[in-house]
Amino acid sequence: MTRVLTAGVALTSMLALAACGAASTGATSDGGGGEMTVVMWGGEDQKTNVKAAIAPWAEQNDVTVKQDSPSDYAKIRAQVESGKVSWDVVEVEPNFAYTACKKGWAEKLDLDKIDTDRLKPEMVTDCAIPVLEYAFTIGYNTESFPDDHPTTWAEFFDTKKFPGKRGFWKYATGAMFEAALLADGVAPDELYPLDIDRAFKKLDTIKDSIVFYETGEQQQQLVASGEAPLVQAWNGRIYSAAKEGQPVANEWGEHLLSYDQLIIPKGSRNADTVQKWAAWFVEHPEAQAGYSNATAYSPVTKEALELIDDDVLPFLPSAPENVGKQAAIIDYSYWAKHYDEVSERLNEWAAQ
C-alpha cells in the first residue's frame, strides 16, 4: 500500500497490462470482452494487486486492462462532473466512498450479483466493496527496544518509560485520534463518535515528541533509522521493512483495523465489466491471496485465509492470533461526516 493523499494531478501514463497466470487462479470466461481502467495507489503494490486479482480474469474474458495511478479524489469528481470519465474502478478510502456515493460520484453496485455474505458487512456499502484489510499497529525499532516495547496505546504515549520520538501519519483518518482516546482510557466499544477535544488534549501531552510522516516510505525510514523508534504504522510497511532486514517489528496489541474499498466512478462506460470482475474477485479466494502473500495485507474473505503462506499468516491482521488483539474497526461513516473539520483543526494544531 503506497499512498500520498493529495488533491494533485494523478500520473497520466496509461499502461496496458500483460495478463498472466490465469490457469492457476481458476478464472473462467463469461463471454466478455472490452476494457477497463484500474486506478490504485501506484507502485509495485498496484502491480502486484492487478497481477493477482484482475489479470487472470481479464485474460480469460478478453478484457484489456489499463492502469493509472495514484487514486485522486479531486480527479474522480472532476471526471464525473465533466461527463468525461476515463477511470472505471478506483481504490479509495471508505470515508471518500461514503461521500462519493452520497454525492452521486460513484455508481451503485448490483449487490445481488456479488456474494456479499462472504464480506464483513461494515465494509460493504451501496457503492463500494472492500479490496483489502490492513491494521494501524504500533511499529517499533527492535534495536531501540530489544527487551520491552509498548504493547498498548497508553504505553505508546508514555515517553518516560519508552523514550523517543513518535511517528504519526499527518492525516485525519490515520487513526491518531482513535489511538489517543484509547491511550486516555476510552473503551474500544465507546470510541465513536470520537471526542476530538479529548483526543487533542491527549496528543498535547506528547506533541513535542511527534514526528509526522506523509508516505509509507517516510514511515519506514523513521522507525528503521531510530529517528522515531515508535510509529503508528501500516502493518504491511513494517512487514516489508523487516523482510528487507531492517530492525523493525509490529506490535499487534490494540491495533485498529482499516480497509480500502473499490468504487466505480459515475458514468464509467465499463461499469458492467467492472461489476462482473468484482463478483468474480469476491468468489475467488486465490485472487485475493496472491496479493496478501506478497504484502501481508489481509484478504477480504475467510476462504482466502486458507491460502495464505504459513510464514506470512502471522503478520496479517486477520491471523487468528491477531484478531483477538484488535481494539476496533475504524468507523468511516463517522469520518465521512467529520473529515473536513477535523483535518482543518489538525493542520492548525500541527502548525502551532
Secondary structure, 3 states (H helix, E strand, C coil): CCCCCCCCCCEEEEEECCCCCHHHHCCCCCCCCEEEEEECCCHHHHHHHHHHHCHHHHHHCCEEEEEEECCCHHHHHHHHHHCCCCCCEEEECHHHHHHHHHHCCECCCCHHHCCHHHCCHHHCECCEEEEEEEEEEEEEECCCCCCCCCCCHHHHCCCCCCCCCEEEECCCCCCHHHHHHHHCCCCHHHCCCCCHHHHHHHHHCCHHHEEEECCHHHHHHHHHHCCCCEEEEEHHHHHHHHHCCCCEEEEEEEEEEEEEEEECECCCCCHHHHHHHHHHHHHCHHHHHHHHHHHCCECCCHHHHCCCCCCCHHHCCCCHHHHCCEEEECCHHHHHHHHHHHHHHHHHHHHC
